[in-house]
């Protein structure tokens, strides 16, 4: 009998290729954890009561994302497993001096766990060619998304009870926090303990031999209204971000723009052969607030710089508007992901919204 836990390779989400005026901001928010035991117990109880009204238990089916939705199947014991995973995460964060996260229900986590189980692969990428932040955005996410994935495999039937699945989740969580250096340069550990994360969406999909575990950590501090003009509009791909803050965070100082080629269908065999790690896309420039008497803005050291038409960032409201057209002219059709950052890298983003240009979202 063989049993083995598997982790994805290191999460490469901290690139900061672009530097220049107006791109360095204050450090990330660090909160002080309260009593670990009481915090986890309260979160778990609240999670259980909320969870049953949110999830839909059904038989596993093809979970491909189409027109902003997917046929997502939660296991019958999902609410128990999600509460258990949340408790483990917050215990690890408290042990390492980081405040707790609360459970979110963005469907990207369960959709990807379902996809890996249904199509029998393991990767941050999926059979539709989507990366984590694309799935998060397509399924309604409006914060910033950072994914961990892992799975546990037995060669004979083993996962026949909730307790057995919880044991797998516990071992995978432990491996990501305390045994992550050899496989993944501590990328999973960093993600779990990041103090700017304030929410996590959990995905768990399993059969008798395999458990897939997905953690979508989120920096979710805004009630965001995001619009982008369609390709057919007179001012195509004009972006407007309007948000009301729902929590305390450092003031945003720049918006990075990252590019990915149009997503293409990928076979499970290709996904299993790797590469498994992912980054934030190729950083191709960004958007900066206008400053000074003449209304110009700073310039990134490379890529395309756009001066925002509107840049308002106060404790009570955020409003940013700018054309994406110049990026599309320079880099062509594909996926443009907008990272509203509070420091100097995509790790400090409070928004990661993907725009699918000239090719649609599938």
VOBA-1610 file (N, C-alpha, C; in pm, whole numbers, padded with zeros to 5 digits, always signed):
BEGIN
Unk+00085-00120+00000Unk+00000+00000+00000Unk+00088+00125+00000Unk+00058+00219-00087Unk+00135+00342-00094Unk+00047+00460-00055Unk+00103+00549+00022Unk+00033+00674+00057Unk+00132+00787+00042Unk+00086+00895-00018Unk+00180+01006-00039Unk+00108+01139-00046Unk+00158+01241+00025Unk+00107+01378+00006Unk+00186+01448-00103Unk+00122+01533-00177Unk+00188+01606-00285Unk+00154+01753-00274Unk+00256+01837-00293Unk+00238+01981-00294Unk+00273+02034-00431Unk+00213+02146-00468Unk+00255+02214-00589Unk+00394+02272-00567Unk+00461+02302-00676Unk+00589+02370-00662Unk+00567+02513-00616Unk+00675+02581-00585Unk+00669+02710-00518Unk+00579+02809-00591Unk+00499+02878-00515Unk+00416+02986-00566Unk+00503+03107-00594Unk+00512+03144-00719Unk+00596+03258-00757Unk+00507+03379-00783Unk+00471+03446-00677Unk+00374+03553-00686Unk+00431+03683-00633Unk+00562+03696-00623Unk+00617+03814-00556Unk+00704+03899-00648Unk+00688+03885-00777Unk+00772+03960-00869Unk+00748+04111-00858Unk+00856+04185-00869Unk+00849+04331-00870Unk+00947+04382-00975Unk+00918+04352-01101Unk+01007+04390-01210Unk+01011+04540-01232Unk+00902+04606-01197Unk+00889+04747-01232Unk+00921+04833-01110Unk+01006+04931-01130Unk+01036+05022-01021Unk+01047+05163-01077Unk+01031+05258-00991Unk+01036+05397-01036Unk+00956+05482-00942Unk+00938+05607-00976Unk+00866+05696-00887Unk+00724+05648-00865Unk+00678+05667-00745Unk+00540+05636-00706Unk+00510+05488-00698Unk+00612+05400-00695Unk+00582+05258-00688Unk+00617+05196-00554Unk+00668+05274-00459Unk+00701+05220-00329Unk+00606+05277-00224Unk+00543+05188-00149Unk+00445+05232-00052Unk+00479+05181+00086Unk+00389+05199+00182Unk+00413+05156+00319Unk+00412+05004+00330Unk+00460+04954+00443Unk+00463+04810+00463Unk+00322+04755+00479Unk+00310+04623+00467Unk+00179+04561+00476Unk+00126+04566+00618Unk-00005+04553+00630Unk-00071+04556+00760Unk-00035+04430+00839Unk-00001+04445+00962Unk+00020+04331+01051Unk-00074+04345+01169Unk-00155+04243+01192Unk-00247+04246+01305Unk-00198+04151+01412Unk-00236+04178+01536Unk-00195+04094+01648Unk-00304+03995+01678Unk-00273+03863+01677Unk-00378+03764+01701Unk-00431+03771+01842Unk-00560+03745+01855Unk-00619+03732+01987Unk-00599+03590+02035Unk-00665+03551+02142Unk-00650+03416+02194Unk-00677+03314+02086Unk-00582+03228+02061Unk-00591+03133+01950Unk-00711+03041+01964Unk-00730+02984+02082Unk-00836+02884+02100Unk-00973+02945+02078Unk-01000+03058+02139Unk-01132+03118+02127Unk-01158+03168+01986Unk-01055+03221+01920Unk-01073+03272+01785Unk-01111+03160+01689Unk-01040+03048+01697Unk-01066+02938+01606Unk-01203+02877+01634Unk-01239+02861+01759Unk-01369+02804+01791Unk-01482+02891+01740Unk-01470+03021+01757Unk-01574+03113+01710Unk-01585+03109+01558Unk-01472+03112+01490Unk-01474+03108+01344Unk-01537+02980+01294Unk-01504+02866+01355Unk-01557+02738+01310Unk-01707+02731+01328Unk-01757+02780+01442Unk-01900+02778+01466Unk-01974+02866+01366Unk-01922+02987+01345Unk-01983+03077+01248Unk-01979+03018+01108Unk-01867+02956+01073Unk-01852+02896+00941Unk-01957+02790+00918Unk-01981+02704+01015Unk-02077+02596+00999Unk-02218+02649+00975Unk-02255+02753+01047Unk-02390+02806+01032Unk-02409+02877+00898Unk-02305+02940+00848Unk-02314+03010+00721Unk-02304+02914+00602Unk-02223+02812+00620Unk-02182+02729+00508Unk-02298+02657+00440Unk-02386+02600+00518Unk-02492+02517+00460Unk-02584+02596+00368Unk-02593+02727+00389Unk-02679+02809+00304Unk-02608+02856+00178Unk-02478+02831+00170Unk-02399+02881+00057Unk-02367+02770-00043Unk-02331+02651+00008Unk-02281+02547-00080Unk-02395+02462-00135Unk-02367+02396-00246Unk-02464+02308-00311Unk-02401+02170-00328Unk-02452+02074-00254Unk-02399+01938-00261Unk-02460+01868-00382Unk-02374+01816-00468Unk-02423+01746-00587Unk-02316+01650-00637Unk-02352+01567-00731Unk-02259+01472-00790Unk-02157+01545-00877Unk-02031+01503-00870Unk-01925+01565-00946Unk-01953+01556-01095Unk-01940+01670-01164Unk-01958+01678-01308Unk-01850+01769-01364Unk-01842+01780-01496Unk-01742+01866-01559Unk-01759+02008-01506Unk-01658+02063-01438Unk-01673+02193-01371Unk-01618+02311-01450Unk-01610+02300-01582Unk-01552+02407-01663Unk-01626+02538-01641Unk-01551+02649-01646Unk-01608+02782-01627Unk-01660+02833-01760Unk-01788+02866-01765Unk-01852+02919-01885Unk-01938+03038-01847Unk-01912+03151-01911Unk-01995+03270-01891Unk-02007+03308-01743Unk-01894+03298-01671Unk-01890+03343-01534Unk-01947+03249-01432Unk-01972+03124-01469Unk-02023+03028-01372Unk-01969+02889-01406Unk-01988+02796-01312Unk-01942+02659-01331Unk-02033+02566-01252Unk-02039+02442-01297Unk-02118+02340-01227Unk-02030+02283-01116Unk-02040+02342-00998Unk-01950+02311-00888Unk-02018+02215-00791Unk-01946+02108-00755Unk-02000+02005-00667Unk-01925+02006-00536Unk-01992+02042-00428Unk-01933+02035-00295Unk-01961+01896-00236Unk-01863+01834-00171Unk-01892+01706-00105Unk-01990+01726+00010Unk-02058+01620+00049Unk-02163+01631+00151Unk-02109+01679+00285Unk-01980+01655+00312Unk-01921+01698+00437Unk-01834+01822+00420Unk-01859+01898+00316Unk-01775+02015+00288Unk-01771+02112+00406Unk-01884+02143+00463Unk-01888+02245+00569Unk-01803+02203+00689Unk-01807+02076+00722Unk-01722+02024+00830Unk-01575+02035+00793Unk-01542+01998+00669Unk-01403+02000+00625Unk-01350+02143+00614Unk-01434+02234+00565Unk-01390+02374+00552Unk-01364+02435+00688Unk-01453+02409+00785Unk-01432+02461+00919Unk-01306+02403+00981Unk-01284+02275+00956Unk-01163+02210+01009Unk-01038+02272+00948Unk-01038+02290+00816Unk-00922+02349+00748Unk-00898+02492+00797Unk-01005+02569+00815Unk-00990+02705+00864Unk-00926+02707+01002Unk-00966+02614+01088Unk-00906+02607+01221Unk-00757+02577+01214Unk-00717+02487+01124Unk-00574+02455+01108Unk-00496+02577+01059Unk-00553+02645+00961Unk-00486+02764+00905Unk-00467+02870+01012Unk-00572+02897+01087Unk-00562+03002+01189Unk-00473+02961+01305Unk-00468+02830+01335Unk-00374+02784+01437Unk-00231+02809+01391Unk-00202+02777+01264Unk-00067+02801+01211Unk-00034+02949+01209Unk-00129+03032+01171Unk-00105+03176+01167Unk-00080+03230+01309Unk-00159+03185+01405Unk-00141+03232+01542Unk-00006+03187+01599Unk+00031+03063+01572Unk+00159+03010+01621Unk+00275+03092+01567Unk+00258+03146+01448Unk+00365+03222+01383Unk+00343+03372+01389Unk+00254+03417+01479Unk+00239+03558+01507Unk+00157+03637+01408Unk+00067+03569+01336Unk-00016+03637+01236Unk-00163+03623+01275Unk-00240+03728+01250Unk-00381+03727+01285Unk-00461+03630+01201Unk-00583+03597+01244Unk-00665+03497+01175Unk-00725+03550+01045Unk-00761+03456+00958Unk-00841+03486+00840Unk-00981+03430+00861Unk-01077+03484+00789Unk-01213+03431+00793Unk-01239+03355+00664Unk-01342+03272+00666Unk-01375+03191+00549Unk-01456+03270+00450Unk-01411+03268+00324Unk-01488+03324+00214Unk-01540+03207+00131Unk-01632+03237+00041Unk-01692+03131-00040Unk-01678+03159-00189Unk-01567+03221-00228Unk-01544+03233-00372Unk-01532+03092-00429Unk-01603+03067-00538Unk-01612+02932-00591Unk-01486+02884-00660Unk-01388+02972-00680Unk-01266+02932-00749Unk-01196+02817-00678Unk-01200+02815-00545Unk-01132+02710-00469Unk-01194+02573-00495Unk-01326+02563-00478Unk-01391+02433-00499Unk-01393+02396-00646Unk-01408+02495-00733Unk-01408+02465-00877Unk-01277+02400-00920Unk-01164+02452-00868Unk-01036+02396-00910Unk-01013+02258-00847Unk-01055+02240-00721Unk-01045+02108-00661Unk-01129+02007-00739Unk-01251+02046-00776Unk-01337+01960-00857Unk-01271+01928-00991Unk-01212+02029-01054Unk-01151+02010-01185Unk-01036+01911-01177Unk-00951+01923-01076Unk-00838+01831-01064Unk-00885+01688-01039Unk-00990+01671-00957Unk-01042+01538-00932Unk-01111+01482-01056Unk-01191+01562-01122Unk-01269+01516-01237Unk-01179+01476-01355Unk-01077+01560-01382Unk-00991+01535-01497Unk-00861+01463-01460Unk-00837+01437-01332Unk-00721+01361-01285Unk-00589+01428-01322Unk-00567+01547-01271Unk-00440+01616-01288Unk-00409+01693-01161Unk-00288+01749-01157Unk-00248+01831-01042Unk-00163+01947-01092Unk-00214+02068-01075Unk-00143+02186-01123Unk-00216+02311-01076Unk-00146+02424-01074Unk-00213+02552-01056Unk-00291+02591-01182Unk-00245+02544-01297Unk-00316+02567-01422Unk-00431+02467-01433Unk-00522+02487-01531Unk-00630+02391-01549Unk-00648+02356-01696Unk-00742+02269-01725Unk-00760+02219-01862Unk-00811+02327-01957Unk-00862+02437-01904Unk-00905+02548-01989Unk-00793+02649-02013Unk-00679+02627-01951Unk-00566+02719-01965Unk-00569+02836-01869Unk-00657+02831-01769Unk-00669+02940-01674Unk-00569+02924-01559Unk-00520+03037-01510Unk-00439+03042-01390Unk-00528+03082-01272Unk-00479+03068-01148Unk-00566+03090-01032Unk-00638+03224-01029Unk-00565+03333-01054Unk-00628+03464-01045Unk-00731+03485-01156Unk-00717+03414-01268Unk-00819+03421-01373Unk-00947+03354-01327Unk-00934+03234-01269Unk-01054+03164-01219Unk-01123+03246-01110Unk-01044+03301-01021Unk-01099+03384-00913Unk-01178+03502-00969Unk-01121+03568-01068Unk-01186+03683-01128Unk-01312+03642-01204Unk-01303+03535-01284Unk-01417+03489-01363Unk-01534+03448-01275Unk-01505+03399-01154Unk-01610+03353-01064Unk-01646+03457-00959Unk-01621+03583-00991Unk-01674+03692-00911Unk-01581+03750-00808Unk-01457+03702-00797Unk-01365+03755-00699Unk-01324+03897-00731Unk-01320+03982-00630Unk-01284+04122-00651Unk-01179+04170-00552Unk-01119+04076-00478Unk-01002+04108-00397Unk-00878+04071-00475Unk-00772+04033-00404Unk-00652+03980-00467Unk-00635+03836-00423Unk-00600+03748-00516Unk-00606+03603-00494Unk-00467+03540-00500Unk-00440+03445-00407Unk-00312+03374-00400Unk-00341+03228-00364Unk-00302+03136-00450Unk-00346+02997-00437Unk-00239+02902-00386Unk-00279+02811-00296Unk-00205+02690-00261Unk-00286+02569-00305Unk-00222+02468-00362Unk-00289+02342-00390Unk-00200+02226-00347Unk-00264+02118-00303Unk-00193+01998-00262Unk-00288+01880-00276Unk-00231+01758-00283Unk-00319+01642-00282Unk-00252+01525-00211Unk-00337+01432-00168Unk-00293+01313-00096Unk-00347+01192-00169Unk-00261+01092-00188Unk-00298+00975-00269Unk-00266+00845-00196Unk-00361+00752-00200Unk-00340+00613-00158Unk-00363+00523-00279Unk-00289+00414-00284Unk-00305+00321-00396Unk-00424+00228-00379Unk-00482+00225-00260Unk-00602+00146-00233Unk-00704+00236-00166Unk-00833+00199-00166Unk-00934+00283-00103Unk-00900+00313+00043Unk-00908+00439+00077Unk-00871+00482+00212Unk-00963+00592+00264Unk-01000+00685+00178Unk-01078+00801+00223Unk-01227+00767+00219Unk-01269+00701+00327Unk-01406+00649+00333Unk-01486+00715+00446Unk-01428+00818+00510Unk-01498+00888+00616Unk-01447+01031+00622Unk-01526+01116+00686Unk-01483+01255+00704Unk-01354+01262+00784Unk-01342+01179+00886Unk-01221+01179+00968Unk-01096+01149+00885Unk-01107+01055+00792Unk-00990+01020+00711Unk-00951+01134+00618Unk-01049+01207+00567Unk-01018+01323+00483Unk-00958+01434+00567Unk-01011+01455+00688Unk-00954+01555+00777Unk-00807+01525+00808Unk-00774+01399+00825Unk-00634+01363+00850Unk-00546+01402+00732Unk-00595+01380+00609Unk-00519+01419+00491Unk-00502+01571+00486Unk-00609+01645+00511Unk-00602+01791+00512Unk-00502+01839+00617Unk-00505+01777+00734Unk-00412+01815+00840Unk-00267+01792+00799Unk-00239+01677+00739Unk-00102+01647+00697Unk-00056+01739+00584Unk-00146+01772+00493Unk-00110+01862+00383Unk-00085+02003+00434Unk-00169+02050+00526Unk-00148+02182+00585Unk-00016+02187+00660Unk+00012+02083+00737Unk+00138+02078+00811Unk+00257+02080+00715Unk+00249+02003+00609Unk+00360+01998+00512Unk+00383+02133+00448Unk+00275+02205+00419Unk+00290+02335+00353Unk+00353+02439+00445Unk+00330+02425+00576Unk+00384+02524+00669Unk+00522+02484+00722Unk+00540+02355+00752Unk+00660+02313+00824Unk+00754+02222+00746Unk+00718+02183+00625Unk+00804+02097+00545Unk+00798+02139+00398Unk+00811+02269+00377Unk+00787+02326+00244Unk+00915+02370+00174Unk+01027+02368+00244Unk+01148+02427+00187Unk+01207+02343+00075Unk+01204+02210+00088Unk+01271+02126-00010Unk+01198+02124-00143Unk+01065+02121-00140Unk+00990+02116-00266Unk+00961+02254-00323Unk+00940+02353-00232Unk+00870+02472-00279Unk+00925+02603-00226Unk+01048+02601-00176Unk+01114+02723-00129Unk+01026+02803-00032Unk+00943+02730+00044Unk+00855+02791+00145Unk+00749+02883+00086Unk+00716+02863-00041Unk+00612+02946-00103Unk+00476+02926-00041Unk+00439+02801-00011Unk+00310+02775+00052Unk+00305+02833+00193Unk+00416+02813+00266Unk+00423+02866+00402Unk+00405+03018+00402Unk+00476+03085+00313Unk+00464+03230+00304Unk+00319+03270+00277Unk+00254+03196+00189Unk+00116+03229+00152Unk+00022+03212+00272Unk+00038+03104+00345Unk-00049+03077+00460Unk-00030+03181+00570Unk+00092+03228+00588Unk+00123+03317+00700Unk+00123+03465+00663Unk+00099+03499+00539Unk+00103+03639+00495Unk+00005+03723+00576Unk+00054+03827+00639Unk-00030+03908+00728Unk-00132+03993+00654Unk-00113+04017+00525Unk-00210+04098+00451Unk-00334+04017+00414Unk-00324+03885+00410Unk-00441+03804+00380Unk-00542+03816+00493Unk-00668+03837+00457Unk-00771+03845+00561Unk-00885+03745+00538Unk-00884+03673+00427Unk-00985+03571+00400Unk-00920+03453+00329Unk-00990+03340+00331Unk-00947+03223+00254Unk-01071+03148+00208Unk-01070+03107+00083Unk-01173+03016+00031Unk-01111+02877+00022Unk-01187+02777+00062Unk-01136+02640+00074Unk-01203+02551-00031Unk-01124+02468-00097Unk-01176+02366-00186Unk-01129+02229-00141Unk-01221+02135-00129Unk-01187+01996-00097Unk-01270+01905-00186Unk-01201+01823-00266Unk-01268+01726-00351Unk-01195+01593-00334Unk-01271+01484-00322Unk-01203+01356-00296Unk-01287+01238-00345Unk-01216+01127-00369Unk-01278+00997-00386Unk-01211+00902-00287Unk-01222+00774-00306Unk-01172+00681-00205Unk-01020+00676-00197Unk-00950+00720-00301Unk-00804+00712-00302Unk-00732+00846-00300Unk-00803+00955-00333Unk-00734+01082-00354Unk-00811+01198-00292Unk-00737+01287-00226Unk-00794+01412-00174Unk-00721+01528-00239Unk-00796+01620-00299Unk-00740+01746-00351Unk-00780+01859-00256Unk-00681+01940-00222Unk-00701+02047-00123Unk-00654+02178-00184Unk-00742+02276-00184Unk-00714+02407-00246Unk-00740+02517-00143Unk-00642+02606-00129Unk-00658+02725-00045Unk-00642+02848-00134Unk-00745+02928-00141Unk-00737+03056-00214Unk-00735+03169-00111Unk-00614+03214-00079Unk-00601+03324+00015Unk-00633+03456-00055Unk-00699+03544+00018Unk-00748+03668-00041Unk-00708+03789+00043Unk-00671+03894-00027Unk-00662+04028+00032Unk-00790+04098-00011Unk-00887+04098+00077Unk-01021+04141+00039Unk-01065+04254+00132Unk-01037+04377+00091Unk-01060+04494+00176Unk-01157+04595+00114Unk-01214+04561-00001Unk-01294+04659-00073Unk-01426+04599-00119Unk-01531+04680-00114Unk-01655+04649-00183Unk-01642+04713-00321Unk-01604+04632-00419Unk-01557+04683-00547Unk-01662+04672-00656Unk-01676+04781-00731Unk-01753+04782-00855Unk-01655+04803-00969Unk-01641+04702-01053Unk-01543+04704-01161Unk-01613+04698-01295Unk-01581+04792-01384Unk-01639+04790-01518Unk-01529+04809-01621Unk-01546+04748-01736Unk-01454+04767-01848Unk-01536+04772-01975Unk-01514+04875-02056Unk-01589+04892-02179Unk-01556+04779-02276Unk-01655+04725-02348Unk-01629+04614-02441Unk-01544+04658-02560Unk-01492+04558-02631Unk-01405+04586-02745Unk-01475+04669-02851Unk-01606+04657-02859Unk-01682+04728-02962Unk-01712+04873-02927Unk-01683+04914-02804Unk-01715+05050-02761Unk-01621+05151-02824Unk-01665+05277-02829Unk-01583+05383-02889Unk-01454+05403-02810Unk-01458+05380-02680Unk-01339+05385-02596Unk-01317+05246-02538Unk-01274+05152-02624Unk-01266+05011-02589Unk-01173+04988-02470Unk-01215+04897-02383Unk-01136+04855-02267Unk-01101+04972-02175Unk-01194+05063-02160Unk-01176+05170-02062Unk-01218+05114-01927Unk-01129+05124-01828Unk-01147+05059-01699Unk-01188+05161-01593Unk-01288+05125-01514Unk-01330+05206-01401Unk-01337+05117-01277Unk-01264+05155-01173Unk-01268+05087-01044Unk-01327+05183-00942Unk-01436+05144-00880Unk-01498+05223-00775Unk-01518+05132-00654Unk-01471+05175-00537Unk-01474+05086-00422Unk-01495+05162-00293Unk-01561+05096-00201Unk-01575+05144-00064Unk-01495+05050+00025Unk-01398+05101+00098Unk-01319+05014+00186Unk-01405+04947+00293Unk-01375+04819+00318Unk-01444+04744+00423Unk-01350+04707+00537Unk-01225+04748+00527Unk-01127+04720+00630Unk-01010+04816+00618Unk-00918+04810+00714Unk-00802+04898+00715Unk-00687+04834+00638Unk-00620+04914+00555Unk-00510+04865+00473Unk-00425+04983+00430Unk-00299+04959+00388Unk-00216+05070+00338Unk-00276+05130+00212Unk-00254+05256+00191Unk-00308+05324+00074Unk-00243+05272-00054Unk-00321+05244-00158Unk-00262+05199-00284Unk-00181+05310-00350Unk-00071+05272-00413Unk+00017+05372-00473Unk+00039+05351-00622Unk+00001+05236-00675Unk+00018+05209-00818Unk-00071+05093-00857Unk-00094+05080-00985Unk-00168+04966-01038Unk-00078+04899-01142Unk-00036+04776-01113Unk+00045+04700-01208Unk-00046+04632-01310Unk+00003+04621-01431Unk-00067+04548-01537Unk+00021+04432-01580Unk-00033+04310-01574Unk+00040+04190-01614Unk-00030+04123-01730Unk+00047+04062-01817Unk-00007+04003-01940Unk+00015+03853-01942Unk-00089+03781-01985Unk-00080+03638-02017Unk-00135+03616-02158Unk-00075+03523-02231Unk-00129+03486-02361Unk-00272+03435-02346Unk-00352+03441-02453Unk-00489+03389-02445Unk-00488+03245-02394Unk-00572+03210-02299Unk-00575+03073-02246Unk-00607+02972-02356Unk-00539+02858-02350Unk-00559+02752-02449Unk-00584+02621-02376Unk-00669+02538-02435Unk-00701+02409-02375Unk-00574+02327-02355Unk-00566+02259-02241Unk-00449+02180-02204Unk-00495+02045-02153Unk-00426+01938-02191Unk-00466+01805-02150Unk-00419+01775-02009Unk-00487+01683-01939Unk-00439+01642-01807Unk-00295+01593-01809Unk-00256+01520-01912Unk-00118+01471-01921Unk-00019+01587-01927Unk-00051+01688-02003Unk+00036+01805-02011Unk+00045+01875-01876Unk-00067+01887-01807Unk-00069+01954-01677Unk+00012+01874-01574Unk+00000+01743-01577Unk+00073+01661-01482Unk+00224+01664-01505Unk+00264+01689-01629Unk+00408+01693-01658Unk+00471+01826-01621Unk+00390+01927-01590Unk+00441+02056-01543Unk+00468+02152-01657Unk+00516+02273-01624Unk+00548+02318-01488Unk+00421+02343-01405Unk+00436+02328-01274Unk+00322+02342-01184Unk+00313+02480-01120Unk+00424+02548-01107Unk+00423+02678-01040Unk+00363+02785-01130Unk+00321+02895-01070Unk+00268+03004-01150Unk+00315+03136-01093Unk+00316+03238-01178Unk+00346+03373-01137Unk+00230+03464-01171Unk+00246+03594-01148Unk+00135+03688-01168Unk+00114+03730-01313Unk+00180+03663-01407Unk+00181+03708-01546Unk+00306+03791-01570Unk+00327+03826-01695Unk+00442+03910-01731Unk+00405+04057-01708Unk+00475+04120-01617Unk+00445+04260-01586Unk+00485+04348-01705Unk+00389+04421-01759Unk+00412+04498-01881Unk+00396+04648-01859Unk+00390+04690-01736Unk+00376+04832-01706Unk+00270+04853-01600Unk+00210+04970-01602Unk+00109+04997-01503Unk+00051+05136-01512Unk-00027+05168-01412Unk-00101+05295-01406Unk-00060+05366-01278Unk-00034+05497-01289Unk+00008+05578-01176Unk-00081+05700-01160Unk-00095+05751-01039Unk-00173+05874-01020Unk-00100+05994-01077Unk-00177+06090-01123Unk-00118+06215-01173Unk-00073+06300-01054Unk+00039+06366-01072Unk+00093+06450-00966Unk+00145+06580-01026Unk+00160+06680-00945Unk+00223+06803-00988Unk+00131+06897-01062Unk+00181+07014-01089Unk+00103+07121-01149Unk+00059+07088-01291Unk+00142+07016-01368Unk+00111+06989-01508Unk+00031+06860-01528Unk+00001+06790-01421Unk-00088+06674-01431Unk-00025+06550-01489Unk+00107+06543-01490Unk+00172+06422-01537Unk+00182+06319-01425Unk+00257+06213-01450Unk+00275+06111-01348Unk+00416+06054-01359Unk+00458+05977-01260Unk+00586+05910-01266Unk+00591+05809-01379Unk+00706+05751-01401Unk+00723+05653-01507Unk+00785+05526-01451Unk+00733+05410-01493Unk+00796+05284-01460Unk+00927+05271-01537Unk+01021+05195-01479Unk+01152+05181-01542Unk+01147+05098-01669Unk+01041+05021-01689Unk+01024+04944-01812Unk+00875+04924-01837Unk+00842+04886-01957Unk+00702+04865-01991Unk+00629+04994-02021Unk+00498+04985-02022Unk+00411+05097-02058Unk+00357+05165-01932Unk+00365+05296-01928Unk+00309+05373-01817Unk+00189+05452-01866Unk+00080+05442-01794Unk-00041+05520-01822Unk-00071+05606-01700Unk-00095+05735-01723Unk-00137+05825-01616Unk-00289+05814-01600Unk-00333+05786-01481Unk-00476+05766-01458Unk-00555+05894-01486Unk-00670+05880-01550Unk-00761+05993-01567Unk-00821+06032-01432Unk-00848+05931-01350Unk-00900+05953-01215Unk-00822+05865-01119Unk-00776+05922-01010Unk-00712+05843-00905Unk-00747+05905-00771Unk-00843+05846-00705Unk-00887+05891-00574Unk-00870+05776-00476Unk-00795+05797-00371Unk-00775+05694-00269Unk-00780+05758-00132Unk-00895+05750-00068Unk-00916+05805+00066Unk-00964+05692+00156Unk-00965+05714+00289Unk-01017+05611+00378Unk-01162+05574+00349Unk-01236+05662+00282Unk-01378+05636+00258Unk-01412+05588+00119Unk-01322+05603+00022Unk-01357+05566-00115Unk-01231+05555-00201Unk-01239+05469-00299Unk-01135+05456-00401Unk-01202+05464-00537Unk-01147+05547-00624Unk-01197+05555-00761Unk-01078+05574-00853Unk-01065+05483-00949Unk-00956+05487-01045Unk-01013+05460-01184Unk-00975+05541-01281Unk-01023+05523-01418Unk-00909+05548-01514Unk-00899+05463-01616Unk-00789+05475-01713Unk-00819+05389-01835Unk-00756+05420-01950Unk-00771+05335-02068Unk-00670+05221-02067Unk-00715+05102-02100Unk-00626+04986-02112Unk-00576+04971-02256Unk-00628+05052-02345Unk-00606+05036-02489Unk-00457+05035-02527Unk-00375+05121-02466Unk-00235+05127-02506Unk-00162+04997-02473Unk-00200+04930-02365Unk-00139+04801-02334Unk-00175+04697-02440Unk-00302+04696-02481Unk-00346+04599-02580Unk-00280+04625-02715Unk-00263+04751-02749Unk-00192+04783-02874Unk-00048+04734-02870Unk+00015+04745-02755Unk+00157+04707-02743Unk+00179+04557-02730Unk+00084+04486-02668Unk+00109+04345-02635Unk+00009+04249-02697Unk-00100+04301-02755Unk-00191+04216-02830Unk-00298+04150-02745Unk-00378+04062-02807Unk-00485+03993-02736Unk-00430+03904-02625Unk-00509+03890-02521Unk-00469+03805-02410Unk-00542+03844-02284Unk-00485+03806-02172Unk-00545+03837-02042Unk-00458+03942-01973Unk-00521+04052-01937Unk-00453+04160-01866Unk-00505+04162-01722Unk-00417+04133-01629Unk-00458+04130-01489Unk-00410+04256-01420Unk-00502+04322-01353Unk-00477+04451-01289Unk-00455+04428-01140Unk-00336+04465-01093Unk-00300+04450-00952Unk-00290+04588-00889Unk-00385+04621-00803Unk-00378+04747-00728Unk-00293+04721-00605Unk-00173+04778-00603Unk-00075+04741-00501Unk-00062+04849-00394Unk-00022+04804-00275Unk-00002+04895-00162Unk+00145+04902-00122Unk+00230+04825-00189Unk+00374+04826-00162Unk+00449+04837-00292Unk+00535+04738-00322Unk+00614+04745-00445Unk+00611+04615-00524Unk+00521+04522-00490Unk+00511+04397-00565Unk+00366+04351-00567Unk+00338+04250-00649Unk+00201+04199-00656Unk+00160+04130-00527Unk+00254+04092-00442Unk+00219+04036-00311Unk+00135+04132-00228Unk+00150+04262-00253Unk+00080+04361-00172Unk-00048+04411-00237Unk-00097+04337-00336Unk-00217+04379-00408Unk-00341+04364-00320Unk-00435+04454-00338Unk-00567+04441-00277Unk-00675+04418-00383Unk-00634+04418-00509Unk-00721+04382-00621Unk-00637+04303-00720Unk-00692+04192-00772Unk-00635+04125-00889Unk-00750+04086-00980Unk-00777+04173-01076Unk-00891+04154-01166Unk-00839+04130-01307Unk-00885+04021-01369Unk-00838+03986-01503Unk-00936+04033-01608Unk-00881+04097-01711Unk-00959+04143-01826Unk-00919+04059-01947Unk-01016+03994-02009Unk-00991+03911-02126Unk-01013+03994-02251Unk-00903+04025-02319Unk-00909+04117-02432Unk-00905+04041-02564Unk-01002+04072-02651Unk-01006+04015-02787Unk-00994+03864-02787Unk-01087+03800-02725Unk-01084+03655-02722Unk-01185+03598-02623Unk-01238+03685-02537Unk-01343+03643-02447Unk-01289+03562-02332Unk-01381+03515-02247Unk-01344+03442-02127Unk-01391+03297-02129Unk-01433+03249-02243Unk-01466+03107-02252Unk-01610+03074-02224
//
